[in-house]
Amino acid sequence: MRTPFPRLSFSLSAATPTSIPPSLASFPDKTVSLRDGRVLGYAEYGCPSGYPLLYFHGWPSSRLEAFLTDSIAKRHGIRVISPDRPGFGISTFQPHRRIIDWSNDIQDLARHLEISRFAILGGSGGGPYAVACAHALPHESLSAVGVLAGAGPWIAGTQDVPLVSRMMGVAANNVPWAFTGMTNMLVGSLRWMLSTNHATRWLDNWIESTKKEDDKTPTQEGREALLRIAFEGFAQGSRGFVHEAQLLSQDWGFRFEDVKYNKIRIWHGTQDTNSPIRLTRYMAEKLPHSELQEWDDTHYTIGERLEEVITKLLPKEIRRPASS
């Protein structure tokens, strides 16, 4: 029987993985210089020559979250490109940014990679950024846009938003300096706690109980990879986390009615307590061209449908059955 993994994040990577991540050395850090002088970090997964799919990570998370897509992408001939948003991982912090500004970074990244057409999938906290790109990027560059368990718009009302999320939104918007300091202390304490002998043994036992029979990943390597994935979003401290808490709890900077891209595909769990389904239904009703599919899932169990979601975003002419 699987031992549940503690939820350290409001991103899809917090779901219990179906396998222990391989050595992260397999996915080297990459960077691109943006037009305003900032650095954008990213990692790639799957097939280097495959069809490009840009994966937008959750909150707080990083480019490493997309390790979840690696085996799926290899089976289907996909090149997954996962960028860090400003202030997360190895991407330069960007004060005063808006959600809609992410589209400029994606244009620069696509130009650097010399890809003229690609699909986008935004997971959890990356969902609003996928919708923003559907609004702001040239439609001819987008073959598909998807949102999986995306963070919902608070303009729909916050009565269903979890209390802890509302408290973080209030703190981020009113006392960001205090919230940043508190989060830095909390993350530091978690790092220390998870480095103790007791926690190390617990993690190793969990990894051993979770491994598939054919998984040869050394336990220590799996533990180090899991911890790096959990904390990479805080590699520069908590400024990026706090700033994004502000952005996700405010108006996103554009009207859903003005998003003309046809069409945005949305998948969401009716049992999702992190991002209540009512907020997602509100967004889907306002978007002129969207398709909402609801599943009887939580924010975490929906991650088990990742392969189904990714394959639906591929152009029909390149879809192929999964190999065994």
NORKA-V652861 format. One record per run of one state. SS is the DSSP state (hx for helix, st for strand, lp for the rest). FROM is the first residue (numbers start at 1). LEN is the number of residues. Records with the same first field share a line. If there is no record, write none. Layout:
SS = FROM-LEN, FROM-LEN
This chain:
lp = 1-11, 15-9, 27-3, 34-5, 47-4, 57-6, 77-1, 84-15, 114-4, 137-2, 149-5, 157-6, 175-1, 196-1, 211-8, 235-4, 249-7, 259-5, 270-7, 287-3, 296-5, 313-3, 319-6
hx = 12-3, 24-3, 63-14, 99-15, 124-13, 139-3, 154-3, 163-12, 176-20, 197-14, 219-16, 239-10, 256-3, 277-10, 301-12, 316-3
st = 30-4, 39-8, 51-6, 78-6, 118-6, 142-7, 264-6, 290-6
